């Protein structure tokens, strides 16, 4: 196994028209590509096979894999992909919000003129402090991560979800990828995609970490706070129709009793769950025997919010029981104090240690090594069936999904996944298309500023 670092936060993901002209947007993706290229070049030195490389990522790591599937390339760098909760918020406004983020970062760091040479001359402590401030303030206040994989016109030509839905990352069985064929994407032999039961749980708490914007949690009945969140997501009057569509798709009624519930559903569907459905829709028709899905719902019935984002990592990478006990407490919200709470944590911990961990580790290693998670366990994990009727009768769902639960046997095959229903994901597929249609119109109208982006940022200052 090869594990490598890449630049995070503003160090790896500043983007926008100014960065396109003066520096390198999406540097984090290039760091990852350099690592993958290194593996291709050197793996044979340790008796590895460059044609059998697997990539494995969770959350932002999984969304990076999504982008590698559709980025221009002259040779395949991996043949098998495992993506857990592929999470990223769409960033596309090259002349607007992406430039604004760069400007904000530069000003926080002390470069009031926005000149990148000023940033390059600063001590690392200034840049680190500015990076932390950028995330603590911007992400907490409006719910939008300030940086991440972004449209840049070259490395990332469109939202990754659009490229995947358009088939740019599709697999062609048995073909050799030529430099001119990069639009066909990676020669994937197998893919496993998973998500947890509660990627964005409902939370009205004003303490701790939450994907839900702080202003919405503080004032959950105020629709203006939800609208502010949408404005941060798609800034500008040109996106008014798109924001209206989202408001109407998630009305304050029934399933969404307040603004917290609305925001949680919007973020879960657009930034987590539907990414898994888009990947399955793209690859299942091409490699139907080697497309697998997992719905991690362990602990949902016993403890509300147990199967939250990241909770599927400890069973795979657990070390000491004490370390896992602390992590389980953090993830589930069960305090690691008092007899009743400790008993509950010990019970969950023991169940995971004795049943979930051995099974998941075996499944995932089988996938990485042999392109089939159930190969060494009696083929208990079947390839998915795409677009089967949802149990609710509303839209289509993914069938034959492995589901991790808190009863024995801990894993159930052949379940239907209602959380990635087409009733949600087809909506977001259309929103992604509409967003880029507006963005391209704006870029066309602002062509001069896009081409001379350094003047654009300085003018905005």
PEVENZI-V846887 format. One line per field, one symbol per residue. ss: DSSP state (h for helix, s for strand, l for the rest). phi: phi as a letter, one per 40 degrees, with the letter a starting at -180 (. if undefined). psi: psi as a letter, one per 20 degrees, with the letter a starting at -180 (. if undefined). A space follows every 50 residues. Layout:
ss->???
phi->???
psi->???
This chain:
ss->llllllllhhhhhlllhhhhhhllllhhhhhhhhhhhhhhhhhhhhlllh hhlssssslhhhhhhhhhhhlllllllllsssssllllllllllllhhhh hhhhhhhhhllllllhhhhhhllhhhhhhhhhhhhhhhhhhhllllllll lllllllllhhhhhhlllllllllllllhhhhhhlllllssssssslsll lllllllllllllhhhhhllllhhhhhhhhhhhlllhhhhhhhhhhhhhl llsllsllhhhhhhhhhhhhhhhhhhhhhhhhhllllhhhssssssllll lllllllslllllhhhhlllhhhhhhhhhhhhllllllhhhhhhhhhhhh hhhhhhhhhhhhhhhhhhhhllllllllllllllsssssllllllsssss ssssllllllssssssshhhlhhhhhhhhhhhhhhhhhhhhhhhhlhhhh hlhhhhhhhhl
phi->.bbbcacbfccbbcahcccccbabcfccccdccccccccdcbcccbgcbc cbcbbaabfccccccdcccbcdabacbababbbbfcbaccbacccbcccc cdcccccdchcccgcccccccccccccccccccdcccccccbgbccbidb cbgbcbcaddccccccgcbccbcgcbccdcbdccgccccaabbbaccbcb ccabccbgcaccdddcccbccccccccccccccbchcccdccccdcdccb ccafcbcaccccccccccccbbcccccccccccdccbccbbbabbcbcgc ccadgcccdgcccdccbcbcdcccdcccccccgcccagcccccccccccc ccccbcddccccdccdcccbgaccccbgfcbcccbcfcdcdcgbgbbcbf ccbcbbbcccbbcgcbcccbccccccccccccccdccccccccccbdccc cbccccccccc
psi->pppqqrprbhhijqarhghhhiborkhhhhgghgghhggghihhhkkroi jkpqqpqqdhhhhggghhhjqpqiqpiqippooplopqppoinhidhghh ggggggggijnhijphhghhiqqhhghgghggggghggghhijpphrapq pjifgoirphhghghijijqpopjqpoqhijhiiaqmphqppprrrhmgn qppjqjqapqipqghghhmiiohhhghhghhhgnpqhhjghghgggghhm qnqdhniahghgggggggghifghhhgggghghghhmhikoqqpoojpih hhopjgmrpiiigghhkqeqhhghggghgghijoplqqggghggghgggh ggghggggggggghggghgjjohjgjlklioqqqpqlqpqhijnaqrprl pppprkqpqhpprkqpoiikqhhghhghghggghghggghgghghkgghg hmhhhgghgh.
